[in-house]
Amino acid sequence: MDRNITRPGRLDFDNITTYTVKDRKNLVTTENIFKVGDAVEEYTHPDFLSLCEKVAEARRNGRPVILSMGAHVIKCGLSRFLIALLREGIVTHISSNGAGSIHDFELCYNGGTSEDVPTAIEDGSFGMWEETGAWMNEAIQAGAKAGLGYGEALGRYIDENPEKFPHREDCVLWNAYRLGIPATYHIALGTDIIHQHPSVDFAAIGACSGEDFHKMCHSVSQLDDGVFMNFGSGVIGPEVFLKALSIARNLGYPTFRITTANFDLHKLGDYRSKIGYSDPNYYYRPRKNIVNRPTSQGGQGWHFEVDHQISIPNLYYRVSKLLED
């Protein structure tokens, strides 16, 4: 070993100060999230109506419908619509990133989530919530020892500790756990507030999230004549889907008659046209990884520029009606 090489420094987390979430102002609460049955602006884009038909057809034929989402879907107050999609058998697999699991978990125990980041980052208190970090890391570490996935580990912890979670009926991952539906969380290390907690164990997080990736690969391998929808995940969701699809095809699973849809506020214009490196939209991953590349040899891909508070309720209402007819 060359003794002249300087090794990089390493910051220890043992002395990090955490705070109780009870003193925090929450921007999203169980009191202000949407209720199934609430009126919503009707969304009648012809391609969206066709997508709803595809979703209903997939479920009539026992084919999977995978819903991928960014954390903002939870922050938009749509948990109860997601739960309804799961309970009625419309969505057969739900996936998100680490932030999606955190907002869901906080609503479950605290009845509120989403702190005021601009002020909290000024003094280093951002994300330093004792209950969130301690309980989620405890659940994940126990789950890793048991060989569970990330979503299943959190769902089991909530199920086994009902006194801690008075709002679990509004928790997406717990409902998925109780229904036996995969809820998978695909983690980028260092991106989530529970990674700031003194009790964090990155090996456990990696083990559980890795198990969830195996589950996602299985669901994607069954996707022929099924539907994959992504709501607002700009990086993790599209990348995980593309890798899972490649694995499924590498192993010989037929996955070419698929329907894909991406929902975001991002303006893409003619999203099926060929564009070059000089166009910023070339680097928007959902355009490539969800809408176009997976359907290059069959199937159909769409991009919808619409708010989640409109798209997800409309999806639920329309598909439910189609399945009743």
C-alpha distance (Angstrom), angle and dihedral (degrees) to the residues before:
residue distance angle dihedral
M1 . . .
D2 3.81 . .
R3 3.81 104.4 .
N4 3.80 90.1 -160.0
I5 3.81 91.7 69.0
T6 3.79 111.9 104.0
R7 3.78 113.3 -138.8
P8 3.82 116.5 -140.7
G9 3.77 118.4 -107.4
R10 3.79 122.7 -102.4
L11 3.80 122.8 -147.7
D12 3.80 115.7 -143.4
F13 3.84 119.2 -142.4
D14 3.82 99.1 -153.9
N15 3.81 95.2 102.8
I16 3.81 97.6 46.2
T17 3.81 111.7 131.1
T18 3.80 116.1 -130.5
Y19 3.81 129.4 -167.3
T20 3.77 134.5 -150.3
V21 3.78 113.6 -101.7
K22 3.82 89.5 -137.7
D23 3.82 89.9 83.4
R24 3.79 94.8 50.3
K25 3.79 127.8 105.6
N26 3.81 109.8 -128.9
L27 3.78 122.6 -152.2
V28 3.83 93.1 -161.5
T29 3.82 123.4 44.1
T30 3.79 138.5 169.7
E31 3.79 86.3 -108.9
N32 3.80 94.8 61.8
I33 3.81 102.5 36.8
F34 3.80 119.0 107.6
K35 3.78 123.1 -89.6
V36 3.78 122.4 -140.4
G37 3.78 104.3 -105.9
D38 3.80 94.8 39.1
A39 3.79 114.1 132.9
V40 3.78 114.8 -102.8
E41 3.78 135.2 -175.7
E42 3.78 107.9 -89.7
Y43 3.79 116.0 -114.3
T44 3.79 111.8 -156.1
H45 3.80 105.0 165.6
P46 3.85 104.8 151.8
D47 3.81 92.7 -128.6
F48 3.81 90.4 50.9
L49 3.79 90.5 53.1
S50 3.81 88.4 50.9
L51 3.80 90.1 49.9
C52 3.82 90.8 52.8
E53 3.80 88.8 52.7
K54 3.82 89.3 51.6
V55 3.80 91.7 50.6
A56 3.81 92.1 49.4
E57 3.81 91.5 46.1
A58 3.81 91.1 50.3
R59 3.79 92.3 52.9
R60 3.82 93.9 44.7
N61 3.81 86.9 55.8
G62 3.79 95.4 44.2
R63 3.79 94.3 -110.1
P64 3.82 122.6 143.9
V65 3.77 127.5 -96.7
I66 3.81 112.3 -162.6
L67 3.80 120.5 -164.5
S68 3.81 116.5 -161.7
M69 3.79 119.3 -174.8
G70 3.74 146.8 172.7
A71 3.81 120.6 -124.5
H72 3.79 91.8 -100.7
V73 3.80 90.1 77.1
I74 3.82 88.6 67.5
K75 3.81 91.1 43.4
C76 3.81 88.9 52.7
G77 3.81 87.4 64.7
L78 3.81 96.9 -111.3
S79 3.81 100.7 128.9
R80 3.79 94.2 112.7
F81 3.80 92.5 52.9
L82 3.81 90.5 50.3
I83 3.80 89.7 49.9
A84 3.82 90.5 49.6
L85 3.81 90.0 52.1
L86 3.81 88.6 53.5
R87 3.80 97.3 43.1
E88 3.80 93.3 49.7
G89 3.78 92.3 49.6
I90 3.80 95.5 -115.5
V91 3.81 95.1 120.7
T92 3.81 115.9 44.8
H93 3.82 99.2 -177.8
I94 3.81 130.3 22.5
S95 3.79 124.6 -167.2
S96 3.78 138.6 178.1
N97 3.79 144.2 154.0
G98 3.79 128.2 -89.0
A99 3.79 93.7 -85.6
G100 3.79 89.5 55.5
S101 3.79 90.2 57.8
I102 3.81 92.1 46.2
H103 3.81 96.9 52.9
D104 3.80 89.9 45.4
F105 3.82 91.7 48.5
E106 3.81 93.1 47.4
L107 3.79 93.0 51.0
C108 3.79 87.4 50.0
Y109 3.81 97.1 56.7
N110 3.80 103.2 19.8
G111 3.78 103.8 32.3
G112 3.81 87.8 -130.9
T113 3.79 141.7 61.7
S114 3.82 142.8 171.0
E115 3.80 113.4 74.3
D116 3.81 127.6 -150.9
V117 3.81 99.1 -92.6
P118 3.85 100.6 -176.7
T119 3.80 92.3 64.1
A120 3.81 98.3 34.6
I121 3.81 94.6 54.5
E122 3.82 90.4 59.4
D123 3.81 94.5 70.9
G124 3.81 100.6 26.6
S125 3.79 95.0 -106.0
F126 3.81 93.7 115.7
G127 3.79 110.7 122.3
M128 3.81 95.0 -4.7
W129 3.79 95.2 127.4
E130 3.78 114.1 150.7
E131 3.80 100.2 -154.3
T132 3.81 95.8 44.8
G133 3.79 95.1 47.4
A134 3.79 97.7 38.9
W135 3.80 97.8 45.0
M136 3.80 97.5 41.2
N137 3.79 93.0 47.1
E138 3.80 90.2 46.7
A139 3.81 90.3 52.2
I140 3.80 93.5 46.4
Q141 3.80 94.0 48.0
A142 3.80 91.6 50.1
G143 3.79 89.2 46.5
A144 3.79 92.7 51.4
K145 3.82 90.7 53.6
A146 3.80 89.0 51.4
G147 3.82 93.5 46.8
L148 3.80 93.7 -114.3
G149 3.77 129.4 148.9
Y150 3.81 121.2 -110.4
G151 3.80 95.9 -103.0
E152 3.79 93.3 43.4
A153 3.82 91.3 49.0
L154 3.80 91.6 54.3
G155 3.80 92.5 42.9
R156 3.80 91.9 52.1
Y157 3.82 92.0 47.9
I158 3.81 91.6 52.2
D159 3.79 91.1 45.9
E160 3.82 93.0 50.8
N161 3.82 95.3 45.7
P162 3.83 105.6 46.2
E163 3.81 92.7 156.8
K164 3.81 89.6 66.4
F165 3.81 94.9 49.2
P166 3.82 113.0 53.8
H167 3.82 92.3 161.3
R168 3.80 99.6 48.0
E169 3.82 92.9 123.0
D170 3.83 85.0 72.4
C171 3.81 93.0 48.6
V172 3.80 115.0 108.5
L173 3.80 98.0 -160.4
W174 3.81 93.7 46.3
N175 3.80 91.4 51.0
A176 3.80 89.8 49.0
Y177 3.82 89.5 50.1
R178 3.80 92.2 51.0
L179 3.81 91.3 47.3
G180 3.80 93.8 47.6
I181 3.82 91.3 -119.8
P182 3.82 118.2 141.4
A183 3.81 113.6 -105.6
T184 3.79 105.9 -178.4
Y185 3.79 129.4 -173.9
H186 3.77 121.9 -160.0
I187 3.78 110.7 -156.2
A188 3.79 132.1 -155.3
L189 3.80 105.2 -159.8
G190 3.78 113.8 -119.4
T191 3.80 95.5 22.3
D192 3.82 101.3 93.4
I193 3.80 132.4 71.4
I194 3.81 92.5 -124.5
H195 3.82 87.0 63.1
Q196 3.83 86.8 67.1
H197 3.80 93.7 58.7
P198 3.84 121.2 105.1
S199 3.82 90.3 -126.2
V200 3.81 95.4 57.0
D201 3.81 117.6 133.1
F202 3.79 109.7 -169.3
A203 3.79 93.2 -171.3
A204 3.82 90.2 58.6
I205 3.80 91.7 47.1
G206 3.78 90.5 50.4
A207 3.79 93.1 47.7
C208 3.82 93.7 50.7
S209 3.80 95.1 43.1
G210 3.81 89.7 46.5
E211 3.80 89.5 55.0
D212 3.80 88.5 51.1
F213 3.79 90.0 53.5
H214 3.81 89.1 56.4
K215 3.81 88.1 52.6
M216 3.79 91.5 49.6
C217 3.80 90.5 50.1
H218 3.80 89.9 53.7
S219 3.81 93.0 50.5
V220 3.81 91.6 47.5
S221 3.82 90.7 48.7
Q222 3.82 88.0 62.3
L223 3.81 94.3 48.1
D224 3.81 100.2 108.3
D225 3.82 105.9 125.1
G226 3.81 87.6 5.8
V227 3.81 134.8 107.9
F228 3.80 134.1 -114.4
M229 3.82 117.4 -165.8
N230 3.79 127.4 -176.9
F231 3.79 121.8 -162.2
G232 3.78 114.3 -164.7
S233 3.80 102.0 -37.1
G234 3.79 104.6 134.3
V235 3.82 100.7 -178.8
I236 3.83 118.8 0.3
G237 3.81 97.7 47.3
P238 3.82 96.8 46.8
E239 3.81 93.3 44.1
V240 3.80 94.7 47.6
F241 3.81 91.1 47.7
L242 3.81 94.4 50.2
K243 3.82 93.1 48.9
A244 3.81 91.9 46.1
L245 3.80 90.3 49.4
S246 3.80 91.6 50.1
I247 3.80 90.8 51.1
A248 3.81 91.8 49.0
R249 3.80 92.4 50.5
N250 3.81 92.0 43.7
L251 3.82 88.2 56.7
G252 3.79 91.4 50.1
Y253 3.79 101.8 -105.2
P254 3.82 114.5 151.0
T255 3.80 105.5 -117.5
F256 3.78 104.8 150.7
R257 3.82 102.8 99.4
I258 3.80 93.2 68.2
T259 3.78 135.7 134.6
T260 3.79 119.2 -142.8
A261 3.79 131.4 -175.2
N262 3.79 133.9 -178.1
F263 3.81 122.4 -159.7
D264 3.79 120.5 -163.2
L265 3.80 143.4 122.0
H266 3.80 89.7 -112.4
K267 3.82 112.5 119.9
L268 3.81 111.1 -132.5
G269 3.80 103.8 164.5
D270 3.81 109.8 -161.5
Y271 3.80 94.3 8.3
R272 3.81 94.3 -178.7
S273 3.80 95.6 56.9
K274 3.79 120.1 101.0
I275 3.81 112.4 -103.7
G276 3.78 133.1 -176.6
Y277 3.78 136.4 -127.6
S278 3.81 92.0 -90.5
D279 3.82 91.7 65.5
P280 3.83 111.8 86.4
N281 3.79 89.7 -145.9
Y282 3.80 88.9 67.0
Y283 3.81 87.5 73.1
Y284 3.80 95.3 49.7
R285 3.80 99.0 107.6
P286 3.82 100.2 -153.6
R287 3.80 90.8 59.6
K288 3.79 91.3 58.7
N289 3.78 104.4 25.8
I290 3.80 100.1 41.9
V291 3.79 111.5 19.3
N292 3.80 105.9 34.2
R293 3.81 117.9 15.8
P294 3.83 98.8 47.3
T295 3.83 91.6 51.8
S296 3.82 97.8 43.2
Q297 3.83 91.7 110.7
G298 3.78 99.5 35.3
G299 3.75 144.1 -32.0
Q300 3.79 127.4 61.1
G301 3.79 134.7 -81.6
W302 3.81 128.0 -164.0
H303 3.81 138.7 -177.1
F304 3.81 119.2 -152.3
E305 3.78 122.1 -164.6
V306 3.80 100.6 -154.3
D307 3.80 140.0 117.7
H308 3.82 116.2 -95.1
Q309 3.80 89.9 -127.6
I310 3.79 87.0 64.8
S311 3.81 102.8 33.8
I312 3.82 101.4 48.4
P313 3.84 97.6 46.8
N314 3.81 90.0 45.3
L315 3.79 90.2 49.3
Y316 3.79 90.9 52.2
Y317 3.80 96.1 44.9
R318 3.80 95.7 45.6
V319 3.80 98.4 43.6
S320 3.81 92.0 44.9
K321 3.79 89.4 53.6
L322 3.80 92.4 47.3
L323 3.78 91.6 51.6
E324 3.81 90.9 49.9
D325 3.82 93.4 54.1
